Amino acid sequence: MNRVSHGALNYRHVRRRFDRAADVFTTADFVHRSAADGLMQRLGPMTVAPNSILDLGSARGASGRQLSRHFKRARVVNLDASFEMLKKGRSERNWFSKIRDVQGDAFNLPFSAASFDLVFANMLLPWIDNLPLCLSEVARVLRKNGLFMFSTLGPASLAELREAWGEIDQNVHVNRFADMHDIGDAMVRSGLSDPVLDIDHLKVTYPDIDALFADLTAAGARNSLMSRNRFLTGKGRIARLRELMHGDSSNAVLRLNLELVYGHAWGGGPQPKPGEHHLSPADIGRRRR
């Protein structure tokens, strides 16, 4: 992504964190994989036969490879902001793969209008702070009646960690995720039609706070908020966080809840430019004298 920020997130930092995490991403991508499995299960009953597929926010391309196996005749394009993620994913494919890689910006997709029959975005939206702009780009590159499928995190995700930090200081440590209804409204405003969304829950446990932070680092998911504290977090605050997260027992495991939001919508076709209005001839009434 070329922009430094669209508001809450510093995209230069986001890209840098994913570049650094590329080598070890698959050791800590169980949330990413779980959400991808959920999307593939929801894709199964859909009556679609896409010729062209965009895996938006592809990371190391696991979903793209799965989509390529499922739709054997389709052309699959992986797009990600991280060059290192794309590079690692390319090394995991054979020379005859139809999959192609593009490093790009989800807010300014380097594709012409109506280029894809299916846009698949697994766990991209948690890293998007300008949802209308991103969804407008999805609607633009999606063909009329094409399918957009996505997964993201709901606002209840990581509530335990957010609340614990709130007891320690007023800094922003955990991103806030969009509500399901706000996503649905943004999809309709972008030109996508008939959105359907549902929620699932994933419980994760860690032996301690250090294991949690290690996984977040390996998954490229550490704090990239513009408003984050610019200084190192002191040992005292980490010790206090450890107390709050473990409760009364230092032997208790950390339990975190992730709210997984799944959704799909259909391409509505070309949208009018600002100031333009499309009118069907059938809608033009006859003037009476």
ChimeraX attribute file (.defattr): number of C-alpha atoms within 10 A of each C-alpha:
attribute: neighborCount
match mode: 1-to-1
recipient: residues
	/A:1	18
	/A:2	13
	/A:3	10
	/A:4	14
	/A:5	17
	/A:6	14
	/A:7	13
	/A:8	17
	/A:9	21
	/A:10	20
	/A:11	24
	/A:12	15
	/A:13	18
	/A:14	22
	/A:15	22
	/A:16	16
	/A:17	20
	/A:18	24
	/A:19	20
	/A:20	17
	/A:21	22
	/A:22	22
	/A:23	16
	/A:24	14
	/A:25	23
	/A:26	16
	/A:27	11
	/A:28	17
	/A:29	16
	/A:30	14
	/A:31	15
	/A:32	21
	/A:33	16
	/A:34	14
	/A:35	23
	/A:36	22
	/A:37	15
	/A:38	18
	/A:39	21
	/A:40	17
	/A:41	11
	/A:42	14
	/A:43	15
	/A:44	10
	/A:45	8
	/A:46	9
	/A:47	7
	/A:48	14
	/A:49	14
	/A:50	18
	/A:51	15
	/A:52	19
	/A:53	26
	/A:54	27
	/A:55	27
	/A:56	28
	/A:57	25
	/A:58	27
	/A:59	30
	/A:60	26
	/A:61	26
	/A:62	19
	/A:63	24
	/A:64	25
	/A:65	20
	/A:66	14
	/A:67	20
	/A:68	19
	/A:69	11
	/A:70	13
	/A:71	17
	/A:72	14
	/A:73	13
	/A:74	19
	/A:75	18
	/A:76	26
	/A:77	22
	/A:78	27
	/A:79	28
	/A:80	26
	/A:81	25
	/A:82	26
	/A:83	21
	/A:84	21
	/A:85	25
	/A:86	23
	/A:87	18
	/A:88	16
	/A:89	20
	/A:90	18
	/A:91	10
	/A:92	12
	/A:93	14
	/A:94	9
	/A:95	9
	/A:96	6
	/A:97	12
	/A:98	15
	/A:99	22
	/A:100	14
	/A:101	20
	/A:102	17
	/A:103	20
	/A:104	20
	/A:105	19
	/A:106	22
	/A:107	20
	/A:108	14
	/A:109	19
	/A:110	14
	/A:111	12
	/A:112	10
	/A:113	16
	/A:114	17
	/A:115	17
	/A:116	27
	/A:117	23
	/A:118	27
	/A:119	28
	/A:120	27
	/A:121	23
	/A:122	26
	/A:123	24
	/A:124	20
	/A:125	22
	/A:126	17
	/A:127	21
	/A:128	20
	/A:129	21
	/A:130	15
	/A:131	18
	/A:132	18
	/A:133	17
	/A:134	21
	/A:135	22
	/A:136	21
	/A:137	19
	/A:138	30
	/A:139	31
	/A:140	25
	/A:141	24
	/A:142	29
	/A:143	23
	/A:144	18
	/A:145	16
	/A:146	25
	/A:147	25
	/A:148	27
	/A:149	22
	/A:150	23
	/A:151	25
	/A:152	25
	/A:153	26
	/A:154	21
	/A:155	17
	/A:156	17
	/A:157	21
	/A:158	19
	/A:159	16
	/A:160	16
	/A:161	19
	/A:162	16
	/A:163	13
	/A:164	16
	/A:165	21
	/A:166	15
	/A:167	11
	/A:168	14
	/A:169	10
	/A:170	9
	/A:171	11
	/A:172	16
	/A:173	18
	/A:174	20
	/A:175	20
	/A:176	18
	/A:177	19
	/A:178	19
	/A:179	13
	/A:180	20
	/A:181	10
	/A:182	10
	/A:183	20
	/A:184	20
	/A:185	13
	/A:186	19
	/A:187	25
	/A:188	19
	/A:189	13
	/A:190	22
	/A:191	21
	/A:192	29
	/A:193	21
	/A:194	12
	/A:195	17
	/A:196	12
	/A:197	16
	/A:198	11
	/A:199	14
	/A:200	13
	/A:201	14
	/A:202	13
	/A:203	10
	/A:204	14
	/A:205	12
	/A:206	15
	/A:207	14
	/A:208	17
	/A:209	19
	/A:210	12
	/A:211	13
	/A:212	16
	/A:213	14
	/A:214	14
	/A:215	20
	/A:216	17
	/A:217	19
	/A:218	22
	/A:219	24
	/A:220	24
	/A:221	18
	/A:222	19
	/A:223	20
	/A:224	22
	/A:225	21
	/A:226	17
	/A:227	14
	/A:228	16
	/A:229	13
	/A:230	7
	/A:231	6
	/A:232	6
	/A:233	9
	/A:234	8
	/A:235	9
	/A:236	10
	/A:237	13
	/A:238	15
	/A:239	12
	/A:240	15
	/A:241	19
	/A:242	17
	/A:243	15
	/A:244	18
	/A:245	23
	/A:246	18
	/A:247	13
	/A:248	9
	/A:249	9
	/A:250	13
	/A:251	10
	/A:252	13
	/A:253	16
	/A:254	19
	/A:255	16
	/A:256	17
	/A:257	16
	/A:258	19
	/A:259	19
	/A:260	23
	/A:261	23
	/A:262	24
	/A:263	20
	/A:264	23
	/A:265	22
	/A:266	25
	/A:267	26
	/A:268	20
	/A:269	19
	/A:270	15
	/A:271	15
	/A:272	10
	/A:273	8
	/A:274	6
	/A:275	5
	/A:276	8
	/A:277	8
	/A:278	8
	/A:279	8
	/A:280	6
	/A:281	7
	/A:282	6
	/A:283	7
	/A:284	8
	/A:285	7
	/A:286	6
	/A:287	5
	/A:288	4
	/A:289	3
